[in-house]
Amino acid sequence: MPQSQFSPDGLWWWTGSEWKPAISPDRRWRWNGAAWVPLAVQQMPQAQDPAVTAGIILGGVGVLVFVLFLVIVILLTMGNQISNVFDNVVTALGS
């Protein structure tokens, strides 16, 4: 039996006339060239570009700072009204 030829990424194998998937559709089996065998080790996904990761982190920090700014503005403008609501509740519970 001739040795099977696999694509560089290992996801396809050459039958001699066409490329076939080397991983089953459910991703539980791998073709080893002679038979389907259980896929023992899950492959780790490829790491993202560091610039993309940094952009995601900076975007998240930006959103967090914006929300913090909004909370501070709301508390400064409505703090007395919120305090009055709690005072009214305490007074109503006390009577």
Sequence and secondary structure as in RCSB ss.txt:
>XXXX:A:sequence
MPQSQFSPDGLWWWTGSEWKPAISPDRRWRWNGAAWVPLAVQQMPQAQDPAVTAGIILGGVGVLVFVLFLVIVIL
LTMGNQISNVFDNVVTALGS
>XXXX:A:secstr
    EE TTSSEEE SSSEEESB TTSSEEE SSSEEE  S        HHHHHHHHHHHHHHHHHHHHHHHHHH
HHHHHHHHHHHHHHHHHHH 
